[in-house]
């Protein structure tokens, strides 16, 4: 029961913190809205044209593929640090990591066959 009280406490702290930030933003914002407030900001320069630009989806696909392999490094680095000094036999750890890399490699090959990696 004591653990549930802590969960409730942290939930309330999170709600108060989030709600307080929203209330403070509403309270401190300027009440008068100006035309400059709705314009896009480009490093202090006057904006030229519309701020709405439609990007091609291939940029998002490259970003997602980069993110997948970035997360892969986050998993491989701790594994490499404990590989030699682990209590688990090295062969089991090696097979687990090879399975992990194989799954990612299959996903990369699938993305290549689907044309997600073609730069046009």
C-alpha positions as semicolon CSV with decimal commas, in nm:
position;residue;x (nm);y (nm);z (nm)
1;X;0,000;0,000;0,000
2;X;0,290;0,232;0,074
3;X;0,415;0,201;-0,287
4;X;0,077;0,319;-0,419
5;X;0,100;0,633;-0,207
6;X;0,434;0,717;-0,369
7;X;0,290;0,656;-0,714
8;X;-0,003;0,886;-0,632
9;X;0,237;1,146;-0,493
10;X;0,452;1,150;-0,807
11;X;0,143;1,156;-1,027
12;X;0,011;1,460;-0,840
13;X;0,351;1,632;-0,852
14;X;0,367;1,574;-1,227
15;X;0,015;1,707;-1,281
16;X;0,079;2,015;-1,064
17;X;0,411;2,080;-1,238
18;X;0,261;2,045;-1,587
19;X;-0,054;2,240;-1,503
20;X;0,147;2,506;-1,324
21;X;0,370;2,554;-1,628
22;X;0,066;2,592;-1,854
23;X;-0,100;2,836;-1,612
24;X;0,221;3,039;-1,576
25;X;0,255;3,057;-1,954
26;X;-0,104;3,176;-1,989
27;X;-0,061;3,429;-1,706
28;X;0,268;3,580;-1,830
29;X;0,200;3,593;-2,203
30;X;0,126;3,931;-2,362
31;X;-0,245;4,000;-2,374
32;X;-0,223;4,204;-2,695
33;X;-0,152;3,997;-3,003
34;X;0,046;4,166;-3,280
35;X;0,113;4,086;-3,644
36;X;0,480;4,024;-3,564
37;X;0,380;3,760;-3,313
38;X;0,227;3,547;-3,587
39;X;0,516;3,577;-3,832
40;X;0,783;3,310;-3,860
41;X;1,122;3,387;-3,709
42;X;1,426;3,337;-3,931
43;X;1,734;3,447;-3,737
44;X;1,619;3,806;-3,707
45;X;1,558;3,846;-4,081
46;X;1,229;3,942;-4,238
47;X;1,057;3,626;-4,363
48;X;1,027;3,586;-4,738
49;X;0,734;3,385;-4,869
50;X;0,526;3,132;-4,683
51;X;0,654;2,932;-4,388
52;X;0,460;2,628;-4,508
53;X;0,687;2,391;-4,700
54;X;0,584;2,038;-4,783
55;X;0,876;1,798;-4,738
56;X;0,906;1,468;-4,917
57;X;0,850;1,160;-4,702
58;X;1,191;1,015;-4,791
59;X;1,354;1,261;-4,550
60;X;1,143;1,122;-4,268
61;X;1,231;0,766;-4,370
62;X;1,602;0,848;-4,361
63;X;1,552;1,004;-4,020
64;X;1,373;0,696;-3,889
65;X;1,637;0,460;-4,028
66;X;1,909;0,676;-3,871
67;X;1,722;0,666;-3,540
68;X;1,695;0,287;-3,553
69;X;2,069;0,246;-3,598
70;X;2,139;0,514;-3,339
71;X;1,936;0,316;-3,086
72;X;2,123;0,004;-3,196
73;X;2,448;0,165;-3,084
74;X;2,290;0,245;-2,747
75;X;2,221;-0,127;-2,700
76;X;2,551;-0,254;-2,837
77;X;2,781;-0,027;-2,633
78;X;2,681;-0,157;-2,285
79;X;2,683;-0,511;-2,422
80;X;3,040;-0,462;-2,544
81;X;3,145;-0,324;-2,206
82;X;3,020;-0,627;-2,011
83;X;3,100;-0,893;-2,273
84;X;3,440;-0,997;-2,134
85;X;3,363;-0,973;-1,760
86;X;3,014;-1,122;-1,756
87;X;2,911;-1,425;-1,550
88;X;2,709;-1,556;-1,848
89;X;2,913;-1,766;-2,096
90;X;3,051;-1,556;-2,381
91;X;2,898;-1,776;-2,651
92;X;2,544;-1,707;-2,526
93;X;2,606;-1,332;-2,520
94;X;2,758;-1,343;-2,867
95;X;2,463;-1,538;-3,011
96;X;2,215;-1,295;-2,852
97;X;2,392;-0,996;-3,009
98;X;2,417;-1,169;-3,347
99;X;2,041;-1,232;-3,338
100;X;1,982;-0,863;-3,252
101;X;2,205;-0,745;-3,538
102;X;2,046;-0,997;-3,777
103;X;1,698;-0,861;-3,702
104;X;1,817;-0,507;-3,773
105;X;1,996;-0,620;-4,088
106;X;1,680;-0,793;-4,213
107;X;1,490;-0,468;-4,155
108;X;1,754;-0,270;-4,346
109;X;1,744;-0,513;-4,639
110;X;1,363;-0,498;-4,639
111;X;1,375;-0,117;-4,645
112;X;1,623;-0,134;-4,934
113;X;1,400;-0,365;-5,138
114;X;1,096;-0,146;-5,072
115;X;1,285;0,154;-5,213
116;X;1,307;0,349;-4,887
117;X;1,682;0,406;-4,934
118;X;1,675;0,536;-5,291
119;X;1,780;0,898;-5,319
120;X;1,601;1,063;-5,609
